[in-house]
Amino acid sequence: MKLAVFGGAGLAGTATVRLALERGHHVRALVRGPGTLEGAEVVRGDALDPDAVAATVAGADAVVSSLGGYRGPGSIDAGTRTIAAAMRAGGPDRLVVLQGFHIDFPGDPHNPGRRLVEAFLSVRCRPLLGHGQALGELLRQTSDLSWTLVRVPLIADGPASGWARLGVFALGPWSSVRVGDVAETLVRLAEDGTRVREAPMLYTPRRGR
Ligand SMILES: NC(=O)c1ccc[n+]([C@@H]2O[C@H](COP(=O)([O-])OP(=O)(O)OC[C@H]3O[C@@H](n4cnc5c(N)ncnc54)[C@H](OP(=O)(O)O)[C@@H]3O)[C@@H](O)[C@H]2O)c1
């Protein structure tokens, strides 16, 4: 399939692009820095620029976004809004987005570990918290695209485990997910189109189960 990727030069994005290429997909990635992504078609530009985003999603079958907010938290929600607009204007229908598990969705547990993460974020990077919640709100109001929001704890090194879990969990600051599991899940969801308009959490249990 033809995959459009946003955030492809980042931690999760690099692994996602690599895996998608290994699986034989064509990858077109929007990159705003000077870096290259071997094997992928690179569009130079910013995710807040509608023209660059439209050029990235044109002809794609699905979009994966792991846009980050460390160098400007507005990319998390405003970037996704720009992507969604380009998809509506003739792009694909399928959107898979990666973000933190702290983004609130109905039915979430509000366990102490989660409250600890929220407290940490509100002290250390409050704007990320607000823009993350705005992303959640944006997606909840998006009924005309087949989106999935994958919500993760700390992303750690490591290949796909084979035992990552996708669902709703009581995660905390001690939880993590292998970057290989993130890539595997994002590519698989783009391929199989499941979990539409859902926001499952993804993590890698420490010892296999
Ligand atoms: N890493 C973790 O432990 C973790 C845990 C929970 C949630 N998350 C969230 O999951 C997402 C992916 O994480 P990550 O660790 O892969 O993030 P990352 O390494 O910071 O990668 C994010 C990528 O998005 C790109 N980007 C951001 N704004 C952009 C814009 N306006 N136009 C074009 N590109 C833009 C960045 O480009 P530049 O390289 O040019 O800045 C970067 O390549 C992030 O939203 C992060 O907050 C991460």
The ligand as an SDF file (V2000), in Angstrom:
LIG
                    3D

 48 52  0  0  0  0  0  0  0  0999 V2000
    8.9160    9.1330   23.1480 N   0  0  0  0  0  0  0  0  0  0  0  0
    8.0950    8.8060   24.1570 C   0  0  0  0  0  0  0  0  0  0  0  0
    8.4840    8.1970   25.1750 O   0  0  0  0  0  0  0  0  0  0  0  0
    6.6390    9.1680   24.0580 C   0  0  0  0  0  0  0  0  0  0  0  0
    5.7620    8.7310   25.0580 C   0  0  0  0  0  0  0  0  0  0  0  0
    4.4010    9.0620   24.9740 C   0  0  0  0  0  0  0  0  0  0  0  0
    3.9490    9.8350   23.9150 C   0  0  0  0  0  0  0  0  0  0  0  0
    4.8330   10.2510   22.9580 N   0  0  0  0  0  0  0  0  0  0  0  0
    4.3080   11.0590   21.8530 C   0  0  0  0  0  0  0  0  0  0  0  0
    4.2940   10.2610   20.6860 O   0  0  0  0  0  0  0  0  0  0  0  0
    4.6320   11.0640   19.5390 C   0  0  0  0  0  0  0  0  0  0  0  0
    5.8590   10.4730   18.8430 C   0  0  0  0  0  0  0  0  0  0  0  0
    6.8980   10.3600   19.7930 O   0  0  0  0  0  0  0  0  0  0  0  0
    8.4240   10.4010   19.3210 P   0  0  0  0  0  0  0  0  0  0  0  0
    9.2280   10.0890   20.5350 O   0  0  0  0  0  0  0  0  0  0  0  0
    8.6070    9.6220   18.0660 O   0  0  0  0  0  0  0  0  0  0  0  0
    8.5800   11.9670   19.0020 O   0  0  0  0  0  0  0  0  0  0  0  0
    9.8140   12.6770   18.2870 P   0  0  0  0  0  0  0  0  0  0  0  0
   11.0130   11.7960   18.2930 O   0  0  0  0  0  0  0  0  0  0  0  0
    9.9080   14.0230   18.9000 O   0  0  0  0  0  0  0  0  0  0  0  0
    9.3350   12.8030   16.7740 O   0  0  0  0  0  0  0  0  0  0  0  0
    8.3450   13.6890   16.3950 C   0  0  0  0  0  0  0  0  0  0  0  0
    8.5940   14.0940   14.9700 C   0  0  0  0  0  0  0  0  0  0  0  0
    7.5640   15.0170   14.5760 O   0  0  0  0  0  0  0  0  0  0  0  0
    8.1650   15.9990   13.7970 C   0  0  0  0  0  0  0  0  0  0  0  0
    7.3690   17.2190   13.7950 N   0  0  0  0  0  0  0  0  0  0  0  0
    6.8450   17.8750   14.8560 C   0  0  0  0  0  0  0  0  0  0  0  0
    6.1860   18.9690   14.4560 N   0  0  0  0  0  0  0  0  0  0  0  0
    6.2960   19.0050   13.1040 C   0  0  0  0  0  0  0  0  0  0  0  0
    5.8330   19.8940   12.1210 C   0  0  0  0  0  0  0  0  0  0  0  0
    5.1070   20.9800   12.4320 N   0  0  0  0  0  0  0  0  0  0  0  0
    6.1300   19.6190   10.8230 N   0  0  0  0  0  0  0  0  0  0  0  0
    6.8580   18.5400   10.4990 C   0  0  0  0  0  0  0  0  0  0  0  0
    7.3360   17.6520   11.3820 N   0  0  0  0  0  0  0  0  0  0  0  0
    7.0590   17.8960   12.6840 C   0  0  0  0  0  0  0  0  0  0  0  0
    9.5080   16.2360   14.4410 C   0  0  0  0  0  0  0  0  0  0  0  0
   10.3330   16.9110   13.5310 O   0  0  0  0  0  0  0  0  0  0  0  0
   11.7170   17.5790   14.0150 P   0  0  0  0  0  0  0  0  0  0  0  0
   12.6710   16.4160   14.1360 O   0  0  0  0  0  0  0  0  0  0  0  0
   12.0210   18.5090   12.9030 O   0  0  0  0  0  0  0  0  0  0  0  0
   11.4320   18.2450   15.3310 O   0  0  0  0  0  0  0  0  0  0  0  0
    9.9310   14.8000   14.7540 C   0  0  0  0  0  0  0  0  0  0  0  0
   10.6000   14.2270   13.6660 O   0  0  0  0  0  0  0  0  0  0  0  0
    4.9030   12.4620   20.0710 C   0  0  0  0  0  0  0  0  0  0  0  0
    3.7590   13.2400   19.9120 O   0  0  0  0  0  0  0  0  0  0  0  0
    5.1920   12.2410   21.5440 C   0  0  0  0  0  0  0  0  0  0  0  0
    4.8070   13.3760   22.3220 O   0  0  0  0  0  0  0  0  0  0  0  0
    6.1560    9.9190   23.0030 C   0  0  0  0  0  0  0  0  0  0  0  0
  1  2  1  0
  2  3  2  0
  2  4  1  0
  4  5  1  0
  4 48  2  0
  5  6  2  0
  6  7  1  0
  7  8  2  0
  8  9  1  0
  8 48  1  0
  9 10  1  0
  9 46  1  0
 10 11  1  0
 11 12  1  0
 11 44  1  0
 12 13  1  0
 13 14  1  0
 14 15  2  0
 14 16  1  0
 14 17  1  0
 17 18  1  0
 18 19  2  0
 18 20  1  0
 18 21  1  0
 21 22  1  0
 22 23  1  0
 23 24  1  0
 23 42  1  0
 24 25  1  0
 25 26  1  0
 25 36  1  0
 26 27  1  0
 26 35  1  0
 27 28  2  0
 28 29  1  0
 29 30  1  0
 29 35  2  0
 30 31  1  0
 30 32  2  0
 32 33  1  0
 33 34  2  0
 34 35  1  0
 36 37  1  0
 36 42  1  0
 37 38  1  0
 38 39  2  0
 38 40  1  0
 38 41  1  0
 42 43  1  0
 44 45  1  0
 44 46  1  0
 46 47  1  0
M  CHG  2   8   1  16  -1
M  END
$$$$
